[in-house]
């Protein structure tokens, strides 16, 4: 879920600040991230606090990459700042199923 900490009329915004929960957004397609930024037609700058609690480093990096791609394809190419929070609560990849390691590298693994 995107939670905006500073906002005004969404289409007129030049600057947004918000919070993104990795656990809530880790499985969303890039198109979802793109649509969130595309709604802000005049966007020049975006600052996102990335809540890493309970997520693996791979999941954190996946969400960050999706946000960066969304900024790259936005018509204004806004600057984007990503600030990680709750980094002490990032879980080890050994605490996750083996399928996550494959997913981090873009592979699809089907459970047996």
N, C-alpha and C positions, 0 to 999 in steps of 0.2 A: 504494500500500500504506500502510495506517495502521500505524505503529510506535508502540506505547505506551511512553513512557519511565518513567512512574510508573503502576502499576496494582495492583489487588487484585481480589477477586471482582467480576466485571463488573457484575452486577445490583445490588450494594451500593455501588457507587462514587458519591460525591458530586462528585468532582473527578477529571478525567483530564488528562494531558499526553501529547501525541503528535506525530509527524512525518508530514507528508503530502507525497509527491512529486507535483508538478504533472504531470510527464510521465506518470506512472503512472495518475493519476486524472482527467486532463482530458477524457476521452471517456466517463466514467461518468455514468449518469443521476442526477438529484437523489435518486431513490428509494434509491440505494445509500448515499449520504451519510446520508440519513434513517435507514436501517436500522442503520447503525453507531452512531448516537447513541441510537436507540430502545432498543437492547439494555441501555442503562444507565438503568434506570428511575428511580433516585434522583439522577440527575445534576443538579448545581447550577452547575458551572463546568467549562469545557473550554478548554484552552490548546493550540493547534496551531502547530507550527513548519512553515511552508510552504516546502518546498525548491523554489526557482524555477530551479535550474540547467537550462539548455537550453530553457526554456519561453519563450513570448512573453508580453508583458504581458496580452494578451487572455486567454490560457490561465490565467494566474495569477488574474486577476479572476474568471474563470468558476468556478474551484475555490473561491475565497474566498466567492463568492456562494452556491454550493451548500452550503457549511458553515454560512453564516449562516441560510439557509432551513431547514436541518436543525434548527438550534437554535430557530428561531421556531416550528416545528411540534411540537417535543418537548413533552410534557405539562407539564414543569417550566419550560420556557422558560429554559434555563441561560444564564448569561453566557458569551460566547465571546470569546477573545482569539486573534488571528491574527498570528503573527510571521513576517515574510518573512526567509528566509535565502538566501544565494547570489544576491543581487540583482544583483551585478556580472556574473553569468552569464546574465541574461535576454537573449534574442536579439531582434534588431530584427524588426519585422513585415516589413521588406523581405527578410529571410532566409527567409521562409515563403511558401508558395503563396498566390495570391490568394484561394483558397477560405476561408482562415482569417479574413480581414477580414469576409467575409460571415457566417461562422459566429459571429463575435463580436457581430454585430448581430442574430442570431437568424434569419438567412436560410439556406435550404438551396440549395447550389449543386452541380450535377452536372457532373463533368468532361466536356469535349467530346471 
